[in-house]
Amino acid sequence: MKILHTADWHIGKILHKESLEKDHLLFFEWMVDLISKEEIDVLLVAGDIFDIANPGAKDRALYYNVLSELSKLNIQVIITGGNHDSAGFLNAPHEILKSLNIQIVGGACDDIRDELVEVRNNRNELELVVAAVPFLKDKDLRRLDPENQYQSREELIREGIKNHYDQAIQLSHEIYPDIPVVGMGHLFAKGAFTSDSERDIHIGNAVGVGTFSFDIRYTYMALGHIHKPQMVDEDETIRFSGAPIPLSFSEKEDQKSVVIIEMDDKKLKEIRTIDIPRHRELKKFKGTLDEVLFAVENYKPTFILPSFVELEINEPLFNVNIISKVEALRESYKESEEFKILKSRTHFETGAKDTAELFTEGQNIEDLQPEEVFGKLIDQEELEDEEKKTLNEAFRELLETLEQ
């Protein structure tokens, strides 16, 4: 049996007002072809299918078109919700998709048994159980522990997640003895390398889940939420597949990949990664205005899609003409078929403040997530760290209430 692990598709992602729809289309075409060539039996998608909870019509169409193509491949698809997803939206077509061998677990289930998904072979023999655990919100963890016996929110999250996975593996072994279990999750694990595009929910070592949280009886842990492909604590059986396309300029150097897990006789045989072809380059040019101008004029992209470029100008003395020239440079490549300049920042050592004090140059408030805007706002206030922490937690709880 072959399993393909991917996550963090973020369909509908807008990068500095530019759609990534073509990037997604090319990735999905490649993935469907890979599944066919590798004769994959099971596809696991560990959360953040969409970039926002209420995706637009075009993004929904792309999602359902992908599922339609997958349904033709005679594979089983298991999808879990992430912190960007609406559990209600993902779960709505559950019964229809189930008839196509596509199982959806959009949010935490009242009964953890409902998160256990059977995987059978062509002879209808049970070969694997998948603990399809979605992103666990604070309210889910409080529901599972109504006495709220933990002293802090961080402890509640950490212990609540651990208990959820412990219950799932225990129930699986009671119901399906001698059957291997693969876990899914959308969370942060201690030591993982993050990028700028992960939303700050369950992020930070204080809230991170250590590998000790995952029972050793799990054959493999298919994780999502962190966009850089990586193992956790150098354990090859606990992995973030990473996002399939770069979602921010901080991911421009990442080699994106998917993971293939091979099982034989109900035992783990091999784990390997397959690099995803690059279809677009995210490029940064840094230096004085003259150096950046030279680099831009001599840049020749070699990928299928137009490159996205960011500029960082560093000059010793403030000069308003430099700011004008940077804006003119951006405007001159606005209609270019080779690349677009999406982001620029200009720093002067003396004479003026950084042009990106609250928002980076060229960045609008609509480009940011609500938590980012709120974080920037309170960072301007003279508040103690504990006060900022309390305000951030209250704001997140308010957002979760609105998203229900």
Protein Blocks (a to p, Z undefined) as FASTA:
>chain_A
ZZdddehklgoiaeehiacklmmmmmmmmmmmmmmmnopabdcdeejkbfbfbdcfklmm
mmmmmmmmmmmnopacdddddfkbcfklmmmmmmmmmmnopacdfbacfblklmpccddd
fkopafbdcdddddddfklmmmmmmnopafbfklmmmmmmmmmmmmmmmmmmmmmghiac
ddddddddehiacdfklccehiajklpccfklpcfklmbdcdehiabgcdehhiakbcce
bjabdfbfklmmpccdddddddeehiafbdcddddddfbdcdddeddfklmmmmmmmpcc
fbfbdcddddddddfbdcfklmmmmmmmmmmmmmpckbccfbdcdddfbhpacfblmbcg
hiafklpcfklmmmmmmmmpccdfklmmmmmmmmmmmmmmmmZZ
